């Protein structure tokens, strides 16, 4: 799922090399310091992130605006809940 017109100016949070559950735990912590409505690209190489990140967003009320497969893994565009 890649949303047209995704925010390419969003901050990039590099979590490549980390294994489950660290990508979700670190994403949750980073988002807690951000303003409501802020966007964050999360980059990960953890194969379980394609399940864990969308589930985390749904459970915590954040919007998963894009999910892309990239050469080194996946990246997700998350908009923090208002």
C-alpha positions, 0 to 999 in steps of 0.5 A: 500500500503506497498512498499517492502524494506521500510526505517525502519530507517526513523524518526518517527513523532508521531501525535497520538491523533490529529484530522483533520486538525492537522496531515497534518498541522504538517506533512507539517511543519515538512517536511519543515525543512527536507532535500529533499529526507528525509523520515519520518514515520507519525503515526496517530489515525485520521481516516481521515488521510487515505484520508488526508495524501495521498492527501497532498502528491499528492498536495505538490509533496511528495512521499507516499512510504507506508501506513500501518494499525496498531493497534492504527491507521495508519502510512505513510512513506513519502519521501520529494520531491526533 
